Amino acid sequence: MKALTTGEYDAILRRDFCSFIERCFVELNPATGFLSNWHIEVIAARLEACRLGHIRRLIINIPPRHLKSLCASIALPAWWLGHDPAAQILCVSYGQELSDKLARDCRRIMAADWYGRLFPARLSPQRQAVQEFVTTAQGYRLATSVGGVLTGRGADVIIIDDPLKPEEAVSESQRRHVNEWYDHTLQSRLNSKREGCIILIMQRLHQDDLVGHVLEQEDWEVLSLPAVAEEDQAFTIETPLGRSRFHRRVGDILHP
């Protein structure tokens, strides 16, 4: 089979989000092989549907160590800003240290030479701080943690990645803190409640965690990917590279 030219590979990365995720993994983990799996393709398709405006509220439930943060908090903001350099993206995690780490990895992607070949988006030399880096089109990725002050800040996209530590899930006060901060602070940061997008990706920890809380308020698209399948599942996705179908039977491990 003929090897792809650089131009051909760049064209794929520019069009197909799942391929872009893999390239991000390689950039951040050059000594580690990328182990592709169908669940990454399904997650990528749902996240791309958010960028295209087909999904406005998305929940992805998935256990740790299945590349959820790479997909949602690192690759997606870089991809979104690549296609729309004026987008305003707010990323939230349970702690500022984690939020900063994810932001740093995203910034590294956007500063890479190969990314510069794909997209016109450029980081502004005036503002490249980890917690907020800005494009030359005045779009940005803002990183904060649960409980953070967001006065005066707006977003077209809010990405919530692990808002609660597993050990805190047993605490009613901690769950209430997260849920109330979402209700009274975070949700109001959307520039447009009707057109804005909120993505919540986390492991289910309690019936009254943030997932359970938001599902009581409005309709969300939910993608549930437990470590071991509790029921038969079937997924069909459409990408620029074609249609794919995936089937999962009861008892199947998510990523063997």
Buried (B, 14 or more C-beta within 10 A) or exposed (E): EEEEEEEEBBBBBBEBBBBBBBBBBEBBEEEEEBEEBBBBBBBBBBBBBBBEEEBBBBBBBBBEEBBBBBBBBBBBBBBBBBBBBEBBBBBBBBEBEBBBBBBBBBBBBBBBEBBBEBBEBBBBEEEEEBBBBBBBBEBBBBBBBBBBEBEEBBBBBBBBBBBBBEEBBEEEEBBEBBBEBBEEBBBEBBEEEEEBBBBBBBBBBBEBBBBBBBBEEEEBBBBBBBBEBEEEBEBEBEBEEEEBEBEBEEEEEBBE
